[in-house]
Amino acid sequence: MKKSRFSDSQIMDALKRSEAGIPVTDICRELGVSTPAFYRWKSK
């Protein structure tokens, strides 16, 4: 299985920021991930 570029804590921080009201597109641009990847994290 491929190792993730992001640690669990980084993913959780991004999800918490989106819940705080920061637009998903801004978070994705800052982290360098696609929007579908972000929503895949959220579904897990």
C-alpha positions as CSV (number, residue, x, y, z in Angstrom):
1,M,0.0,0.0,0.0
2,K,1.3,3.5,-0.9
3,K,2.4,5.7,2.0
4,S,0.5,9.0,2.3
5,R,2.3,12.3,1.8
6,F,0.4,13.7,4.7
7,S,0.3,12.5,8.3
8,D,-3.0,11.9,10.1
9,S,-2.5,15.1,12.2
10,Q,-2.1,17.2,9.0
11,I,-5.3,15.7,7.5
12,M,-7.2,16.3,10.7
13,D,-6.0,19.9,10.9
14,A,-7.2,20.5,7.3
15,L,-10.6,19.0,8.1
16,K,-10.9,21.2,11.2
17,R,-10.0,24.3,9.2
18,S,-12.8,23.5,6.7
19,E,-15.3,23.1,9.5
20,A,-14.2,26.5,10.8
21,G,-15.3,28.1,7.6
22,I,-12.2,28.3,5.4
23,P,-13.1,27.5,1.8
24,V,-12.0,24.0,0.7
25,T,-10.4,25.3,-2.4
26,D,-8.1,27.5,-0.4
27,I,-7.1,24.7,1.9
28,C,-6.4,22.4,-1.1
29,R,-4.3,25.0,-2.9
30,E,-2.2,25.6,0.2
31,L,-1.6,21.9,0.8
32,G,-1.2,21.0,-2.9
33,V,-3.9,18.4,-3.0
34,S,-6.9,18.1,-5.3
35,T,-10.4,18.8,-4.1
36,P,-11.5,15.1,-4.6
37,A,-8.6,14.0,-2.4
38,F,-9.8,16.4,0.3
39,Y,-13.3,15.0,0.2
40,R,-11.9,11.4,0.2
41,W,-10.1,12.3,3.5
42,K,-13.4,13.7,4.8
43,S,-15.3,10.5,3.9
44,K,-12.9,8.4,6.0
